[in-house]
Amino acid sequence: MEAAVTVTAPLPQAEPEDHALVRLAAAGDAAAFERLYRANVDRVYGLCLRLCHGDSARAEQSTQDAFVRAWEKLGSFRGESRFSTWMHRLTVNVVLGEHRLLKRWVTFEDDVQPQAGDGSDGSDGLDPVEPVRQEDIGTRIDLERALAKLPKGARTVLMLHDVEGYQHDEISALTGIAVGTSKAQLFRARRLLQAMLS
């Protein structure tokens, strides 16, 4: 007599809390969206501040724009990643001009052009910054000016990789560029910075 084999179905995985909140918010639950906002606003603002090169007013506006866009696009959240990952991808797209990013991505032939406020117009080009130690001021000013002069694509990859800590595959997912392009842009940004700071 053969022993009966009992097959048990796998227990369903609990839905992540952020996925449940997205589902509720997409159905019009403003309180659920507020919880998502509160859980993510600081990191989104930090990302905007980096991508807006320290311009706090622009970063605040970009943060608001990103959450407005998130509210409008909640229905497109498929739950394949955490909400915070989806929100960061959306934020990068908002800040960088969403679909225009690929069309306007800086190529390797672009020259490094001076930008407004870099001192080329006779102004000192400095925005007010938090007080720092006296010996660090010169280095910080040089670095900020050099960063401002980098081409947009190279600067964006440098900020995402070296400042925000994203890996090249994550940068590719966030911006829509190829991993190889991300690596090339980072190499270019570092080489240009080194030349400008030496």
C-alpha positions in Angstrom: 0.0 0.0 0.0 1.4 3.3 -1.1 1.6 6.2 1.4 -0.5 9.2 0.4 1.5 12.2 -0.6 0.1 15.5 0.7 0.9 18.5 -1.4 0.5 21.8 0.3 0.2 25.0 -1.7 2.8 27.6 -0.9 1.5 30.3 1.4 0.8 33.5 -0.4 3.4 36.2 0.2 2.1 39.1 2.1 1.8 42.2 -0.1 4.5 44.8 0.8 3.1 47.7 2.8 4.1 50.2 0.1 2.3 48.2 -2.6 -0.8 48.1 -0.5 -0.6 51.9 0.0 -0.1 52.5 -3.7 -3.2 50.4 -4.5 -5.2 52.4 -2.0 -3.9 55.7 -3.2 -4.5 54.8 -6.9 -8.1 54.2 -5.8 -8.3 57.7 -4.5 -7.2 57.3 -0.9 -5.5 60.6 -0.1 -4.4 59.4 3.3 -2.5 56.4 1.8 -0.8 58.7 -0.7 0.2 61.0 2.2 1.9 58.1 4.0 3.8 57.3 0.8 4.7 61.0 0.5 6.0 61.2 4.1 8.0 58.0 3.8 9.7 59.2 0.6 9.8 63.0 0.6 13.2 63.4 2.3 15.0 61.1 -0.1 13.3 62.5 -3.1 14.2 66.0 -2.1 17.8 65.0 -1.5 17.9 63.5 -5.0 16.3 66.6 -6.5 18.8 68.8 -4.6 21.7 66.9 -6.1 20.3 66.9 -9.6 19.5 70.6 -9.3 23.1 71.3 -8.3 22.2 72.6 -4.9 19.5 75.0 -5.9 17.1 74.5 -3.0 14.2 76.4 -4.6 14.4 74.4 -7.8 14.8 71.2 -5.8 11.6 71.9 -3.8 9.7 72.6 -7.0 11.0 69.4 -8.6 10.1 67.5 -5.5 6.5 68.8 -5.7 6.4 68.1 -9.4 7.6 64.6 -8.9 4.9 63.8 -6.3 2.2 65.4 -8.5 3.4 63.2 -11.4 3.5 60.2 -9.0 -0.2 60.8 -8.0 -1.1 61.0 -11.7 0.8 57.9 -12.6 0.0 55.6 -9.7 -2.0 53.4 -11.9 1.1 52.6 -13.9 2.9 51.2 -10.8 3.1 47.5 -11.5 4.7 46.4 -8.2 7.8 44.9 -9.8 10.0 47.0 -7.5 9.6 48.9 -4.3 7.6 52.1 -4.5 10.7 54.1 -3.5 12.6 52.7 -6.5 9.7 53.6 -8.8 9.5 57.0 -7.2 13.2 57.7 -7.7 13.1 56.7 -11.4 10.1 59.0 -11.8 11.9 61.8 -10.0 15.0 61.5 -12.2 12.7 61.6 -15.3 10.9 64.7 -14.0 14.1 66.6 -13.1 15.9 65.7 -16.3 12.9 66.4 -18.6 11.5 62.9 -18.9 11.3 61.8 -22.5 13.6 64.6 -23.7 16.4 63.0 -21.8 17.4 60.5 -24.5 17.1 63.1 -27.2 19.2 65.7 -25.3 21.7 63.3 -23.7 25.1 64.9 -24.0 27.3 63.2 -26.5 31.1 62.8 -26.3 31.5 65.5 -29.0 29.9 68.2 -26.8 32.3 70.9 -25.6 32.5 71.8 -21.9 30.7 75.1 -22.0 30.8 77.8 -19.2 27.4 78.1 -17.5 25.7 81.1 -16.0 27.1 81.8 -12.6 30.4 80.1 -13.2 32.3 83.4 -13.1 32.8 83.8 -16.8 30.4 86.8 -16.8 32.5 88.8 -14.4 30.5 87.7 -11.3 32.0 85.6 -8.6 29.5 82.9 -9.6 29.0 81.8 -6.0 25.7 81.0 -4.4 25.4 81.2 -0.6 26.6 78.0 1.0 26.7 76.6 4.4 29.7 77.8 6.4 32.7 75.5 6.0 36.2 75.5 7.5 38.4 78.2 6.0 40.9 75.8 4.5 38.1 73.9 2.6 36.5 77.0 1.0 38.9 77.2 -2.0 38.7 73.5 -2.7 34.9 73.5 -2.4 34.5 76.6 -4.7 36.8 75.0 -7.3 34.9 71.7 -7.2 31.4 73.4 -7.5 32.6 75.5 -10.5 34.1 72.4 -12.1 30.9 70.4 -11.6 28.8 73.2 -13.1 30.9 73.2 -16.2 30.5 69.4 -16.9 28.2 68.4 -19.7 24.7 67.5 -18.5 25.0 63.8 -19.2 28.4 63.4 -17.6 27.4 65.5 -14.6 24.2 63.6 -14.1 25.9 60.2 -14.1 28.7 61.5 -11.8 26.1 62.8 -9.3 24.0 59.6 -9.4 27.0 57.3 -9.1 29.6 59.1 -6.9 27.2 61.2 -4.8 24.0 59.2 -4.6 25.7 55.8 -4.7 23.7 54.2 -7.6 25.3 51.4 -9.6 25.5 51.6 -13.4 22.6 49.2 -13.9 20.5 51.3 -11.5 21.5 54.5 -13.4 20.5 52.7 -16.6 17.1 51.9 -15.2 16.6 55.4 -13.8 17.6 57.3 -16.9 17.0 54.9 -19.8 20.6 55.0 -21.0 22.7 51.9 -21.6 25.0 50.6 -18.9 28.0 51.2 -21.2 26.9 54.8 -21.7 26.7 55.3 -18.0 30.2 53.9 -17.5 31.5 56.0 -20.3 29.9 59.2 -19.0 31.3 58.6 -15.5 34.8 58.0 -16.9 34.4 61.2 -19.0 33.1 63.2 -16.0 36.0 62.1 -13.8 38.6 62.8 -16.5 37.1 66.3 -17.1 37.0 67.1 -13.4 40.6 66.0 -12.9 41.7 68.2 -15.8 39.7 71.2 -14.5 41.0 70.8 -10.9 44.6 70.1 -11.7 
